[in-house]
């Protein structure tokens, strides 16, 4: 049981390049999300998904796209990278409890992205 | 939307002392309040959580208290040890938010031997 797996762990991009951060979980969690972590800013929600085929925006969605074709995978795409997207990105998943309760978030190890 | 404020941003204590971190939230409909610990270079991990129908919860040296009227909750760590040194994040979520957690900005706790 690997939990939440993110790749790559490190990436350097040039301004304007595109890339995809991969996220996979093997816990059969319905809920998955992406956060970015910047110094002094905590963890900010980018996009989330409550199940295959369903995605929605979080607090800071601009410049990012997501899709959820399977329960296991939730990739994050940067369409045209900007220096402001330099950050550590965390994928997380949780057992979906519908609209009633929230449960523990399990985080991946993080992906450190630098945009030059 | 929900806004979570966390204080202090840094906290330094001597080993064996207690540490308290406080958070306030804005959305009175929030009903779930977890605390995550993040060691340097690692992923955040849940250490304790509390739901709005409970005023206090304890797990060994850590405890969380919730005051719904004042909309604030606190993390208490007793008998601190060097391995408690980390960044701690509080978060809040409300029913119907599909599990979305809104995090505070974090508190860096340093425990000096």
Interface residues (C-beta under 8 A of the other chain):
Chain A: X31 X33 X35 X40 X41 X42 X43 X44 X45 X48 X50 X56 X58 X59 X90 X94 X96 X97 X99 X100 X101 X102 X103 X104 X105 X107 X108 X109 X110
Chain B: X1 X6 X9 X32 X34 X36 X42 X43 X44 X45 X46 X49 X51 X89 X91 X93 X95 X96 X97 X98 X99 X100 X101 X102 X103 X104 X105 X106
